[in-house]
Amino acid sequence: MKKLVPFLLMAAMLFSCPMLSAQSKAMEKARAKEYKAKMKEYKKEGWTLFGSSRSLDMALLNHYEKLNQGGENVREVVGIATRFKSKNVGHQMAVNSACLTYSQQAGSYVKGRVVSDMAGDGIDAEKEFEHFYAAYERLVEKEIKGEMRESYSVIRDNGDGTFEMQTFFIIDEDAATEARIRAYENAMRETEAAQKHAQKVADFVRAGFPVTQ
């Protein structure tokens, strides 16, 4: 029996290798298709790379590579700025937009968890935590800015003297969790409701929220 075990393990590995190879090839094919579609969209809509001497092709490839390497531990967040004249101002608007997007997603998730989980305990979380939600989102927006890592930005001319910009960020979820916890701790000091249910709310904050594709 002891001699049979290594043989069975080896057979299982040999059987799984072709399956893994096929999955890998399918994934690479899907990624190549995604890249081509995105580049086609950029060219058709008049987008060009902003703030870099590299090509848009290379910037997009590097962006996808960072996402692939990070796996489930990274999140893509996009900031959008429209109808601005100064490109530097537009870029800052896009950064602020990305921070706001992330903070709203984080706040909505915590609010959903608080309302659904605490309603079963007879707690009117909607009203009791109203001030906490607003404070938490505001503080997440402030704290997450230090964890934002810009990947690339694209810009296009609106044809009327103004521009539009999209800035793509990759956020490490470990660092983002720390930012959310800092925001929660500060928001908790402002609200009695969060202090009363501190541990449960802290668990929701640490849990993060699902990545939406």
N, C-alpha and C positions, 0 to 999 in steps of 0.2 A: 504493500500500500504506500509506504514511504517513497518507493521509487516511482510510483505512478503519479504522485502529486506534482513533482517538477515537470513531468511530461505533459500533464493536463494544463499547467500554467503556461508552458511554452506554446502549446496548441492554441490556447485562448488568445495569447499575444499575437500569434501569427494570423489568427482569424480576424482579430480586431484591427490590425494594421491596415489592410486594404480599405476597411470601412472608414478609419480615421483619415486616410489619404484622400478618399473620395469626398469626405466632408470638407477637408481643407481646400481641395481644388474648387469645390462648389462655392465656398466662402470667398476665395480669391476672385473667382469669376463674378460673384455678386458685388464685391468691392470695386472691381474694375468697371463694372456697369454703372455703379453709383457715381464713381468719379467722372466718367465720360458724360453722364447725364447732367451732373452739376456744372461741369465746364461748359457744356453746350448751353445751359441756362444762363450762365454768366455772360457768355459772348453774345447771346441773342438779346439780353436785356441791357447790355452796355456797361457791365460792371468791370472795373479794373482794380488792381491791387493798390492799397494805400499804405504809405509810410514804410516801404521796403524796396530794396534794390533787386530783390529776387522776382521770379516770375510767379504769376498767379497759379500756374500748374504746380510748381514746386511747393508753394504755400499750402495749397489744398492737399497735396500728397502728404506733406509733413503733418498737417492737421489730422488727417485720417489715421496716420501711423500712431500719433499720440493717443488718440481715442482707442485704437486697437490694443496698444500696449497697456493702457490703464485699465481696460476691461470695465468691470462693474464698479470700480473704485473712483471713476472719473465721470464728470457730468459736463455736457456742452451747454453753454448759455449764450444767447445771442442778444446783443444790444442794437437798437435801431434808432437812427436819427434822420429826420426828414426836413427838407426845405431850410437849409442853413447856407450862409455865404462863406463864412470862415471855416476852412477845413479843420483847423485845430479845435475850434469851438464845437464843430460837429462831432469830432472824435470824442470829446469829453461828454457830449450829450449821449453818445452811444454807450460809453462806459457806465454812465449813471443809469441808463435804461436797462442794462444788463443786471446791475445791482438791484434795481427795483424789481425786475422780473423774478430774480432768485428769491428776494425777500417775500414777495407776494405768494410764491409757490410754497415757501417754508411756512408762512403764516397760515395759509389756507389748509395745509396738511395738519398742522397742530390744532387749528380750530375744529377741523373735522373729527379728529381723534378725541378731543376734549368733549365736544358735543355728543358724539355717539357713545363713548365709553362711560361718561359721567351721567348721562340721562338715565341710565339703568339704575344709578344709585339715588335717583330722585333729586339731582342737582340741576338747577336751571343755569347751565353753563353758558348759554347764549348771552344772558344779561350779566351774570356774575363776572364773566371774564371779558366783557366788551372792551374795557380799558387795556387789559393785558394784551389782547390781540394787536391793537393799534401800536402799543409800545414795543411789542416784540418785533413786528414787521419793520418798524422804524429803526430799531437797533440792529437787526440783522442786515439791513441795507447798509448801515454804517460799518459794521464789523466785517462783512464779506468782501468789501472793497480791497482789503489788504491781502485777501486770498485769491483774488482774480488773476489769472494768468492769460494774458492776451495771446491768441494763436495767430490770427491775421484779421485784416480789415479790408473790405471792398467798398468802392465808392463809384457813383455815377452822376453825370451831369443831367439835371432836370430840363435843361434847355432854356431856362428863364433866369439864369444867373444864380440859381441855387443848386445845392447838391443833396444827395441822399447817401447814407452810409450804414453798413452793417458790420459790426465788430464781433468776432467769435472768440469766446473764452473757453478754456478747459479748467474746471474746478476739481481739485482733489477732495474727495468726500471726507477724508480724515481731517484735513485742515478746515473744511467747511463745517464739520461737526463741532470743532473747537470754537469756531466763530458763532455758531448757533447757540452754544452753551454760554458763551460770554454775553450774548444778547439776552438770553433767557434770565441769566443771573441779575442783569441790570433791570430788565423789565419786571422781574419778580419783586424787586425792592419798591417798585412804584405801585404795586397792586396787592391788596390783601388776599384776593381770591387765589392768586398763584402761590402765595406764601402758605395758605391753608392746605393746598393740594400739591405741594412742592414736588414730592417724589414722583407722583404719577405724571405730572406735566413734564418734568425733567426727562422721564423715560420717552415721552413722545418726541421731545426735542432731539434726543440722542439717536432716535430711530431713523431720522432723516425722512426722505419721502421718495416715492418711486420715480425713476427716470422716465420721462415721456419722450418718445421718439417722433 
